[in-house]
Protein backbone atom coordinates (compact mmCIF):
# COMPACT_ATOMS: atom_id res chain seq x y z
CA UNK A 1 0.00 0.00 0.00
CA UNK A 2 0.99 3.64 -0.20
CA UNK A 3 1.78 4.29 3.49
CA UNK A 4 5.44 4.78 4.36
CA UNK A 5 7.33 3.25 7.28
CA UNK A 6 8.52 5.55 10.07
CA UNK A 7 12.14 5.33 8.89
CA UNK A 8 11.36 6.02 5.23
CA UNK A 9 9.02 8.86 6.21
CA UNK A 10 11.73 10.48 8.37
CA UNK A 11 14.27 10.24 5.56
CA UNK A 12 11.88 11.68 3.02
CA UNK A 13 10.77 14.47 5.36
CA UNK A 14 14.38 15.40 6.07
CA UNK A 15 15.05 15.77 2.35
CA UNK A 16 11.93 17.78 1.68
CA UNK A 17 11.89 20.14 4.65
CA UNK A 18 13.76 23.41 4.39
CA UNK A 19 11.65 25.71 2.26
CA UNK A 20 8.59 23.61 3.09
CA UNK A 21 6.22 23.19 5.99
CA UNK A 22 4.73 19.86 6.97
CA UNK A 23 1.10 20.40 7.81
CA UNK A 24 -2.08 18.51 8.51
CA UNK A 25 -0.73 15.70 10.67
CA UNK A 26 -4.08 14.42 11.79
CA UNK A 27 -3.24 11.06 13.26
CA UNK A 28 -5.54 10.26 16.16
CA UNK A 29 -4.53 7.83 18.87
CA UNK A 30 -6.84 5.17 17.48
CA UNK A 31 -5.74 5.71 13.87
CA UNK A 32 -7.39 7.53 10.98
CA UNK A 33 -10.24 6.24 8.83
CA UNK A 34 -9.15 3.95 6.03
CA UNK A 35 -8.90 5.56 2.61
CA UNK A 36 -7.81 9.13 3.19
CA UNK A 37 -4.80 11.42 3.40
CA UNK A 38 -3.42 11.72 6.92
CA UNK A 39 -0.11 13.55 6.37
CA UNK A 40 0.07 16.48 3.94
CA UNK A 41 3.03 18.43 2.61
CA UNK A 42 2.65 22.13 1.95
CA UNK A 43 5.23 24.32 0.26
CA UNK A 44 5.06 28.00 1.18
CA UNK A 45 6.87 31.14 0.15
CA UNK A 46 8.56 33.58 2.56
CA UNK A 47 5.25 35.38 3.12
CA UNK A 48 3.60 32.16 4.24
CA UNK A 49 1.47 31.75 1.11
CA UNK A 50 0.81 28.14 0.18
CA UNK A 51 2.42 27.41 -3.20
CA UNK A 52 1.62 23.71 -3.33
CA UNK A 53 -0.29 21.22 -1.23
CA UNK A 54 0.04 17.48 -1.71
CA UNK A 55 -0.75 14.30 0.16
CA UNK A 56 2.49 12.85 1.50
CA UNK A 57 1.16 9.73 3.22
CA UNK A 58 -2.26 8.19 2.58
CA UNK A 59 -4.08 5.06 3.65
CA UNK A 60 -5.07 3.80 0.21
CA UNK A 61 -4.78 0.25 -1.11
CA UNK A 62 -1.83 -0.97 -3.16
CA UNK A 63 -1.39 0.72 -6.58
CA UNK A 64 -3.64 3.65 -5.63
CA UNK A 65 -3.21 7.12 -4.18
CA UNK A 66 -5.24 9.89 -2.58
CA UNK A 67 -6.75 12.40 -5.03
CA UNK A 68 -7.74 15.71 -3.46
CA UNK A 69 -10.09 16.70 -6.26
CA UNK A 70 -12.18 13.57 -5.72
CA UNK A 71 -11.65 13.38 -1.96
CA UNK A 72 -11.01 9.66 -2.41
CA UNK A 73 -8.42 7.04 -3.28
CA UNK A 74 -7.96 6.35 -6.98
CA UNK A 75 -6.06 3.66 -8.87
CA UNK A 76 -2.79 4.79 -10.44
CA UNK A 77 -2.44 5.04 -14.22
CA UNK A 78 -2.51 1.60 -15.83
CA UNK A 79 -4.69 0.07 -13.11
CA UNK A 80 -8.43 -0.51 -12.82
CA UNK A 81 -10.62 -0.97 -9.75
CA UNK A 82 -12.21 -4.35 -9.08
CA UNK A 83 -13.33 -5.59 -5.70
CA UNK A 84 -11.75 -2.61 -3.94
CA UNK A 85 -8.28 -3.45 -5.28
CA UNK A 86 -6.27 -1.88 -8.11
CA UNK A 87 -5.20 -4.33 -10.80
CA UNK A 88 -4.04 -4.22 -14.39
CA UNK A 89 -6.88 -4.88 -16.80
CA UNK A 90 -5.31 -8.26 -17.64
CA UNK A 91 -5.21 -9.18 -13.95
CA UNK A 92 -8.81 -8.07 -13.52
CA UNK A 93 -9.99 -10.17 -16.46
CA UNK A 94 -8.06 -13.18 -15.16
CA UNK A 95 -9.78 -12.85 -11.79
CA UNK A 96 -13.22 -12.67 -13.43
CA UNK A 97 -13.23 -16.40 -14.15
CA UNK A 98 -14.13 -18.45 -17.21
CA UNK A 99 -16.71 -16.90 -19.48
CA UNK A 100 -16.25 -13.38 -18.08
CA UNK A 101 -14.00 -10.42 -18.87
CA UNK A 102 -13.36 -7.07 -17.22
CA UNK A 103 -15.18 -4.10 -18.73
CA UNK A 104 -16.37 -0.77 -17.35
CA UNK A 105 -15.78 -1.56 -13.69
CA UNK A 106 -16.99 -5.14 -13.49
CA UNK A 107 -16.83 -8.67 -14.86
CA UNK A 108 -19.24 -9.09 -17.74
CA UNK A 109 -20.14 -12.19 -19.74
CA UNK A 110 -18.00 -12.68 -22.84
CA UNK A 111 -20.03 -12.05 -25.99
CA UNK A 112 -19.19 -14.57 -28.69
CA UNK A 113 -19.27 -13.79 -32.40
CA UNK A 114 -22.39 -14.47 -34.47
CA UNK A 115 -22.92 -18.18 -34.91
CA UNK A 116 -20.97 -19.02 -31.75
CA UNK A 117 -21.82 -19.67 -28.11
CA UNK A 118 -19.80 -19.67 -24.88
CA UNK A 119 -19.02 -22.99 -23.22
CA UNK A 120 -18.79 -22.26 -19.49
CA UNK A 121 -16.79 -25.42 -18.93
CA UNK A 122 -13.92 -24.41 -21.21
CA UNK A 123 -14.37 -20.64 -21.29
CA UNK A 124 -14.18 -20.74 -25.09
CA UNK A 125 -16.62 -19.76 -27.83
CA UNK A 126 -17.83 -22.71 -29.91
CA UNK A 127 -19.84 -23.22 -33.07
CA UNK A 128 -23.52 -22.76 -32.08
CA UNK A 129 -24.91 -25.30 -34.55
CA UNK A 130 -22.51 -28.02 -33.42
CA UNK A 131 -23.15 -27.18 -29.79
CA UNK A 132 -26.93 -27.24 -30.27
CA UNK A 133 -26.71 -30.68 -31.84
CA UNK A 134 -24.62 -32.01 -28.94
CA UNK A 135 -26.87 -30.45 -26.30
CA UNK A 136 -30.02 -31.71 -28.02
CA UNK A 137 -28.62 -35.23 -28.23
CA UNK A 138 -27.65 -35.15 -24.56
CA UNK A 139 -31.11 -33.90 -23.56
CA UNK A 140 -32.96 -36.31 -25.85
CA UNK A 141 -34.41 -33.44 -27.88
CA UNK A 142 -34.81 -33.37 -31.66
CA UNK A 143 -33.97 -30.26 -33.63
CA UNK A 144 -34.42 -29.73 -37.35
CA UNK A 145 -33.04 -27.35 -39.92
CA UNK A 146 -34.03 -23.81 -39.05
CA UNK A 147 -34.23 -24.58 -35.32
CA UNK A 148 -31.85 -23.90 -32.44
CA UNK A 149 -31.63 -24.35 -28.69
CA UNK A 150 -32.41 -21.43 -26.40
CA UNK A 151 -34.34 -20.23 -23.36
CA UNK A 152 -37.49 -18.25 -22.52
CA UNK A 153 -37.35 -14.58 -21.53
CA UNK A 154 -35.68 -13.93 -18.19
CA UNK A 155 -33.39 -16.94 -18.58
CA UNK A 156 -29.80 -17.18 -19.82
CA UNK A 157 -28.78 -20.08 -22.01
CA UNK A 158 -25.59 -21.60 -20.64
CA UNK A 159 -23.56 -24.55 -21.84
CA UNK A 160 -21.17 -26.59 -19.77
CA UNK A 161 -19.54 -29.36 -21.75
CA UNK A 162 -22.37 -31.03 -23.68
CA UNK A 163 -25.02 -29.97 -21.17
CA UNK A 164 -27.29 -27.00 -21.86
CA UNK A 165 -29.32 -25.18 -19.21
CA UNK A 166 -31.60 -22.21 -18.75
CA UNK A 167 -30.51 -20.20 -15.68
CA UNK A 168 -32.34 -17.16 -14.25
CA UNK A 169 -30.63 -13.95 -15.41
CA UNK A 170 -30.23 -12.71 -11.83
CA UNK A 171 -27.99 -15.67 -10.99
CA UNK A 172 -25.39 -14.89 -13.67
CA UNK A 173 -23.91 -11.49 -12.67
CA UNK A 174 -20.10 -11.55 -12.39
CA UNK A 175 -17.74 -9.91 -9.88
CA UNK A 176 -18.08 -6.15 -9.58
CA UNK A 177 -21.68 -6.24 -10.83
CA UNK A 178 -25.16 -6.72 -9.40
CA UNK A 179 -28.54 -7.55 -10.90
CA UNK A 180 -30.70 -4.46 -11.23
CA UNK A 181 -33.78 -3.94 -13.30
CA UNK A 182 -33.43 -6.49 -16.05
CA UNK A 183 -29.67 -6.97 -16.23
CA UNK A 184 -26.26 -6.89 -14.60
CA UNK A 185 -24.81 -3.44 -13.84
CA UNK A 186 -21.46 -2.38 -12.35
CA UNK A 187 -21.42 -1.63 -8.62
CA UNK A 188 -18.81 1.12 -9.24
CA UNK A 189 -17.10 0.86 -5.84
CA UNK A 190 -13.97 2.99 -5.50
CA UNK A 191 -10.51 1.72 -4.58
CA UNK A 192 -10.47 0.67 -0.93
CA UNK A 193 -14.20 -0.05 -0.89
CA UNK A 194 -16.20 -3.17 -1.72
CA UNK A 195 -19.83 -3.88 -2.53
CA UNK A 196 -21.97 -5.15 0.34
CA UNK A 197 -24.91 -7.10 -1.08
CA UNK A 198 -26.76 -6.91 2.25
CA UNK A 199 -26.85 -3.10 2.30
CA UNK A 200 -26.66 -2.60 -1.48
CA UNK A 201 -23.86 -0.08 -1.13
CA UNK A 202 -20.08 0.26 -1.16
CA UNK A 203 -18.34 -0.06 2.19
CA UNK A 204 -14.77 0.69 3.30
CA UNK A 205 -12.37 -2.21 3.80
CA UNK A 206 -11.48 -1.54 7.42
CA UNK A 207 -11.05 1.59 9.52
CA UNK A 208 -7.40 1.77 10.59
CA UNK A 209 -4.98 4.26 9.07
CA UNK A 210 -2.64 1.69 7.59
CA UNK A 211 -4.57 -1.58 7.84
CA UNK A 212 -7.47 -3.20 6.03
CA UNK A 213 -10.06 -5.76 7.06
CA UNK A 214 -9.58 -9.11 5.36
CA UNK A 215 -12.88 -10.09 6.95
CA UNK A 216 -14.75 -7.33 5.10
CA UNK A 217 -12.97 -8.23 1.86
CA UNK A 218 -13.74 -11.95 2.24
CA UNK A 219 -17.41 -11.20 2.99
CA UNK A 220 -17.60 -9.24 -0.25
CA UNK A 221 -15.83 -11.93 -2.27
CA UNK A 222 -18.38 -14.47 -1.06
CA UNK A 223 -21.37 -12.57 -2.38
CA UNK A 224 -23.90 -13.31 -5.15
CA UNK A 225 -21.24 -12.85 -7.85
CA UNK A 226 -19.26 -15.75 -6.38
CA UNK A 227 -22.21 -18.01 -7.11
CA UNK A 228 -22.61 -16.90 -10.73
CA UNK A 229 -19.84 -19.07 -12.19
CA UNK A 230 -21.23 -22.16 -10.49
CA UNK A 231 -24.89 -21.46 -11.15
CA UNK A 232 -23.97 -21.82 -14.81
CA UNK A 233 -23.27 -25.53 -14.32
CA UNK A 234 -26.34 -26.96 -12.58
CA UNK A 235 -25.53 -30.41 -13.96
CA UNK A 236 -22.36 -30.29 -11.83
CA UNK A 237 -24.66 -30.46 -8.80
CA UNK A 238 -27.01 -33.00 -10.46
CA UNK A 239 -29.76 -30.40 -10.71
CA UNK A 240 -32.16 -31.48 -13.43
CA UNK A 241 -34.42 -29.24 -15.57
CA UNK A 242 -37.21 -27.81 -13.45
CA UNK A 243 -35.28 -28.41 -10.22
CA UNK A 244 -33.33 -26.23 -7.80
CA UNK A 245 -30.74 -26.79 -5.08
CA UNK A 246 -29.35 -24.53 -2.36
CA UNK A 247 -25.72 -24.87 -1.32
CA UNK A 248 -23.48 -23.08 1.17
CA UNK A 249 -19.77 -22.38 0.69
CA UNK A 250 -17.71 -21.63 3.79
CA UNK A 251 -14.17 -20.27 3.49
CA UNK A 252 -11.54 -19.65 6.17
CA UNK A 253 -8.30 -17.80 5.44
CA UNK A 254 -5.20 -17.05 7.47
CA UNK A 255 -3.12 -13.85 7.33
CA UNK A 256 0.37 -14.65 8.74
CA UNK A 257 1.92 -11.66 10.47
CA UNK A 258 -1.10 -9.57 9.35
CA UNK A 259 0.55 -9.30 5.89
CA UNK A 260 -2.33 -9.33 3.39
CA UNK A 261 -0.10 -10.41 0.49
CA UNK A 262 0.67 -13.57 2.49
CA UNK A 263 -3.00 -14.53 2.89
CA UNK A 264 -3.46 -18.30 2.58
CA UNK A 265 -6.41 -20.66 2.44
CA UNK A 266 -7.15 -22.65 5.60
CA UNK A 267 -10.27 -24.45 4.39
CA UNK A 268 -13.13 -24.35 1.90
CA UNK A 269 -16.24 -26.40 2.49
CA UNK A 270 -19.29 -26.80 0.23
CA UNK A 271 -22.44 -28.04 1.97
CA UNK A 272 -26.13 -28.60 1.34
CA UNK A 273 -28.72 -26.73 3.41
CA UNK A 274 -28.61 -29.51 6.01
CA UNK A 275 -24.88 -29.02 6.56
CA UNK A 276 -23.70 -32.22 4.87
CA UNK A 277 -20.46 -31.67 2.92
CA UNK A 278 -20.53 -32.08 -0.85
CA UNK A 279 -17.43 -33.67 -2.37
CA UNK A 280 -15.92 -33.28 -5.85
CA UNK A 281 -16.19 -37.05 -6.33
CA UNK A 282 -19.98 -36.88 -6.17
CA UNK A 283 -20.58 -33.30 -7.26
CA UNK A 284 -18.10 -32.28 -10.03
CA UNK A 285 -18.76 -28.53 -9.71
CA UNK A 286 -17.37 -28.58 -6.16
CA UNK A 287 -13.89 -28.98 -7.69
CA UNK A 288 -14.49 -25.72 -9.61
CA UNK A 289 -15.58 -24.02 -6.39
CA UNK A 290 -12.34 -25.10 -4.71
CA UNK A 291 -10.35 -23.77 -7.66
CA UNK A 292 -12.31 -20.51 -7.64
CA UNK A 293 -11.45 -19.94 -3.98
CA UNK A 294 -7.79 -20.93 -4.36
CA UNK A 295 -7.09 -18.96 -7.53
CA UNK A 296 -9.70 -16.20 -7.42
CA UNK A 297 -10.69 -15.29 -3.89
CA UNK A 298 -7.22 -15.63 -2.34
CA UNK A 299 -5.60 -13.71 -5.19
CA UNK A 300 -8.18 -10.94 -4.92
CA UNK A 301 -7.54 -10.55 -1.19
CA UNK A 302 -3.76 -10.45 -1.67
CA UNK A 303 -4.08 -7.72 -4.30
CA UNK A 304 -5.07 -5.21 -1.61
CA UNK A 305 -1.54 -5.20 -0.17
CA UNK A 306 -0.74 -3.68 3.22
CA UNK A 307 -1.58 -4.94 6.69
CA UNK A 308 -4.68 -6.76 7.88
CA UNK A 309 -6.61 -5.91 11.01
CA UNK A 310 -7.25 -9.64 11.52
CA UNK A 311 -4.96 -12.66 11.33
CA UNK A 312 -7.84 -14.94 10.30
CA UNK A 313 -11.26 -14.57 8.69
CA UNK A 314 -14.20 -16.87 7.94
CA UNK A 315 -17.20 -16.19 5.74
CA UNK A 316 -20.04 -18.09 4.10
CA UNK A 317 -22.23 -17.59 1.06
CA UNK A 318 -25.51 -19.26 0.11
CA UNK A 319 -25.96 -20.05 -3.58
CA UNK A 320 -29.15 -21.08 -5.33
CA UNK A 321 -28.60 -23.45 -8.24
CA UNK A 322 -31.72 -23.29 -10.38
CA UNK A 323 -32.45 -24.75 -13.77
CA UNK A 324 -35.28 -24.46 -16.30
CA UNK A 325 -35.73 -26.73 -19.35
CA UNK A 326 -34.12 -25.67 -22.62
CA UNK A 327 -36.37 -24.75 -25.55
CA UNK A 328 -36.36 -25.45 -29.25
CA UNK A 329 -36.51 -22.08 -30.98
CA UNK A 330 -37.51 -21.38 -34.55
CA UNK A 331 -34.83 -19.32 -36.28
CA UNK A 332 -35.22 -17.19 -39.37
CA UNK A 333 -36.31 -19.24 -42.34
CA UNK A 334 -36.89 -22.28 -40.15
CA UNK A 335 -39.89 -24.46 -39.58
CA UNK A 336 -40.91 -27.61 -37.83
C-alpha angles and dihedrals in degrees: 000000000000100000116109127225119248092254095048091045092052092049093048093045091051090054095046102042119088107076089022138078123216108222141169100041096169103166111147122204092255094046132258127282114277115260106033144093113269103170120043131188119215125187115206136183125233091275091057095252114148109244097176137004122194139164109255100181125017136174098233127135123265115296093017137093140196115271114200095200091059096033088225145084116275132190115256121249111291094029133096131203119249125156092352093301131103114236138161112263089250091054091047092051091047090054092050092075133225115332094019136089134187116261134153097349102319148052110273130185114268111251111220124212121267111289093025136094134198119253106210091201095060101021089230133119113245137189106282096213093051091045092049091052092050093046092047092050091049092049094044092243126140121222127184136199110298093028132101140178120261146131139259122260114292092031131097119219109229130179126202113180105314094335121101124197142176110228126185110260092234091063095058105064113126131220115304092024138086134197111259129163103336102334151027117288131182117263089215096209114173126237110290093026132088135198116262109204091196094060097026092229143094116269132192119257098238134326108245122107096242104013137075133206113250086187092061091045093049091048089055094046090054095057133113092291090062088061095050097080091051097041085064091067106051090156087065087068093040091249108158127207110289093021135103136198133193120215135179125215117200121192130187122189134185126216108201112211089355088280105145093201087061094055111141136186117256098177145337121199129184115200141172120241090272092058097251112142118245115217130207089237091065101025111038095195090064088073088058090050090053090049091047091055095044097046103024112029097038092046092049092052093048091052090071092070122193130072129324125226089216132046092209137023136186128192139166136206130196116218127192114213107199131172135188125192118269119246135222106235127199110233127201112299092009133124141174 
